[in-house]
Amino acid sequence: MKKIKINRSNLITAIVMLVVGLLIGWIVFSSSSAGGPNQGHHIDHTKSSKVTTWTCSMHPQIRKSEPGQCPICGMDLIPLDDNMSGEGDPMEIKMSPTAMQLANVQTAVVGYGVPTKEVRMNGKVQPDERLIYSQVTHLDGRVEQLAINFTGEPVRRGQRVATIYSPELVTAQTELFSAEKIKDMQPALFNAAKQKLKNWKLTDQQIDDIIASGKPQERFPILADVSGIVLEKKVLLGDYVMRGMPLYNIVDLSRVWMLFDVYESDMTWAKVGSTVDFTIQSLPGENFKGKINFIDPVINPATRVATARVEISNPGGKLKPEMFASGIIKTKLSGKKESIMAPKSAVMWTGERSVVYVKKTTDQGTNFQMQVVTLGPLVGDNYVVKEGLEPGTEIAVNGTFSIDAAAQLAGKPSMMNPEGGAVMTGPQHGGSSPTAAAPVKPIEVGKQAKAAVKQLFDHYFTLKDALVKDDLSTAQTQAGELKKAFEKTSMSLFTGEAHNHWMNHSGAAKEVLNKLSAVDDMAGVRKYFKPLSGQMLALAKSFTPFSSTVYVQYCPMADNNNGADWLSLDKEIRNPYFGEKMPKCGSITESISKK
């Protein structure tokens, strides 16, 4: 085979030209397929300038262009998924599964039920007053013997309970013997002598025995008139008793009364003839039933209750007087067969309006929409729904206030704002305070309302000063006092728009204070001081209750460099989030002047 010789320099030149040609071809091909180099450059610029939207897992209506913290709850914002960024139905509020879990939202399907009102009552076992007797003596004399010696001893009818020595009885027997001898000539005299003894409760058999013996009896037995239990022993051995004097009080417990307390507000549902199911605390596992046969016509002025009486048989004496009982009356509403029932925890009220939140699940996620309902009476733990819901509708039965708060902040129709309205949640820029940046228009309220709100801030400022000094004990005490002050403030002081603002921010503040009271370290207190300050700032801007200027101060390094606000009466920066470690960190972002 013939070998071909290739010049080395020529080979290198050929390779370089091939690479340059391929590069030029690739550039030309790419430019033509993309519509020109300028257009390709524009596309790259668009991709690089795409902005990530940040939201709160608890409040998905929040939209920010930068990461940070939720202005509502203070939680860290998370990136918003593309498939979750749609606005959806303007009448509905969207909640992510995480938000529903954090808000403890629970739902249930409403359906038909028989509306039955349940009235619960407390009561006691008492003796039947008609079966309480006094065992008396029918003779004058001295008690020679007592057959019943203690309270609680059972007695049978006809049983000898005592023996009496009676001089009158001896004389009467002597008269009987004399009349018996002339009974053929004077039968009326003999019958009168026998009747005298009968009046002293001697039986025919006893009288015949006396005549047969021919000797008068000095001691006469007293026989029980009834059967029962001795409630009280009235005499002692050797006592002299007069005719008609009680020896014992005896009660028959074969039937007893159950006396239940019926509160004034429940008397509509407790009527004569109502069936009462009850249990006895000392007889667990046993159930009893009876009907009311009497209701006291007079209400006790001290306890505001009336007494309902149930009679019940008591075989074996199982039910003993003074035992505690718990009873329940179940009354079906008249004229009602089946009605739509909704749990009372699902219903929210504002004035005459009642609303629930209906759950709607789509491919895009879970939404809730406010629904106005017309309610009937409360029966047990459920309301009768007259209008507004259909059977099979799924509604929120827990966490409804969290859903409503999210709807308000998102500008959706809500309990306090049926028409809806936009909520401004502008983006955060630089290191400025996110809360202070939101404009709030002051609301006119009365002097009493301003005084009540000012009292809240007196506790807040003391709490803030305790955090500045790293005084955990005082901070916890003032947090508790602030919580009490919120609870004591009457909602009747706020009307119209002021009422809505007070409901929103006071409820959120109390929720934060509940969490704050559960922590026992300074870090935990400072963690919840941030969302508390956010709610207090909103109250300060809405009601301006101060007699001097209040300063909104902000530290960008607080809360792990996420930033946090607080309010202060002094211009000087005294940082409550760092205390003695970094007291001067922060700046004034806004001032609230006296109105």
C-alpha positions, 0 to 999 in steps of 0.5 A: 500500500502506498503511503500519503505524506501530509504536511503538519502545518497544512493539517493545523490550518484545516482544523482551525478553519473547520472550527471557525466555520462551525461556530459561524454556522451555529450563530447564524442558525441560532439567530434565525430560529429565535427571530433575531439576536435582539429578540433573544436578548429580550427573552433572557432579560424577562426570565432574569427579571421574574419576581418571586411572590411571598405569602403567609401560610397562615394568611394566604391573602398576604402578597409581598415582593420580598421575603420577610414576616407576615404583618398579621401574625409575624410568621416567616413568609414563604414563596408562593407556588405558581399554581396558588397565585390565582385570585379565584372567586372574589367572594371566596377566601382561599386557605392552604392545607397548612393554614387550615392546620395552623388555624385548627379549621375543622368542617362537618356536613350538615343534614336533617335531624329531629330538633330536640331540646335537652334540659339538664337538671340536678336533684335529690332523692327525698321521702314521699311526704304523704308516706311519713307518719307519726306513731302515737300512743292512744293511752295515758301512761308510763313507757315500760318497754321500747321495742324500737331503740334506734333511728333507721330500724325497720318497722312492720305494720302490727308490730309491737313497738312499745309497752305502756302501763296505764291506770286508766286501762286497768279501770276500763277493764274492770268496768268491762268485767262488770258489764260482761256479767250483766250483758244479757240484761244490759247488752248496751252497757257491755257494748259501751264498755267494749267500745271504750277499749276500742277507742284506745286502739284495742282490737276485738281479739285483744278484748276477747283475750282480756274477757277470757283471762278474767284478769285486767292487764296492767301493761298494754302493747302499742302496735305499729299502724304502718310499715316503714323506717324509723326516721326519729325516736321521740321518747325514752324508756320511763317517759310518761306520755299523754294520749296522742303523743308521738313515739316515733316518726316512720316513713315508708320508702317503697315510693320516693320523690325525685326533686329536681331544680329547674332554672327559670330559663328552662321552665318553658321546656319542663312541664307536667308529664315530661319524661325525665331520664336520670342517674344516681351518682352513688349507683353508677351504671344504672338508669332511671326514668319517671314523669314530672307530676308536679312543678312548684308554682313559686320560684325560689327568689335566692336560687331562681329555680323551681322544683319539679317532682318525679314519683318513682317506686323504690323496691328494696329501698335502693334509692335513699333520701339525700342521694344526688341525681342528674336528670335530663328532659328531651323535648321535641319542638312542637310542629317540627319533624326534621330540620336542618341542623348546624353545630353552634360552634359553626355560627357567628353573629353580628347584631341580627345577622348569623353567618357560617363559612361554606367549604368549597373544594376545587382542583385549585385548592380549598376555598371558604365562602361566607353564607348568611343563615336564618336560625331557629332555636338552639337545641343541645349543641346545634341550631335549627337552620331555617334558611341559608343551608341545604342538606349535604353542605360542608361548613367550618365548625371550628376555626371560623374566626380565623377564616373570617379574619383572613377574609376581612384582611383580604377584602372579601365579604366577612362577618363584620364587612359583608360587602368586602373591601380591599386591604392594603398590604404594601411590600416591604422596602429596605429596613423600614417597618412593615407595620408602620408603613400601612396607613390607618385613618383614625376613628372617632370614639367616645371618651369612655372608649378612649379611656379604656384603650389608654388603660391598655397602653398603660400596661403595654408600656410597663411591659415594654419597659420590663423587657428593656430591663430584662425583668422577666417577672414584671413582664409576665405580670404586666402581660397578665394585667394587660390580658385582664384589661382586654377582657374587662373592656366592654364591646358596647363602648365601640360602635360602627366602624370602631366596633369592627376595628376593636373586634379584629385587633382585640381578639388577635391581641388576646390570642397572643397574650394567651400564648405569651402567658404559657411561656416562662423565659425571656426569649418566649416573651419577646417572641410574642411581644412582636405580634402583640405590638403589631395589634397595639399599633393598630389600636393606637392608630385607630383610636389615638387615645394618648395625651402626648405623642407616641413614637413607633420605633423599629429594629431591623435586627430583631427577630433574627434580622426580620425586624420588629416594631414597638411603641414608646412614650420616649424618643430615646431608643430603648430596645425591648427585643435585646434589652441590656445587650443592645439597648440603642438598636433601632430608629423612629419610623413614625409618630402618633400625635394627640387628637 
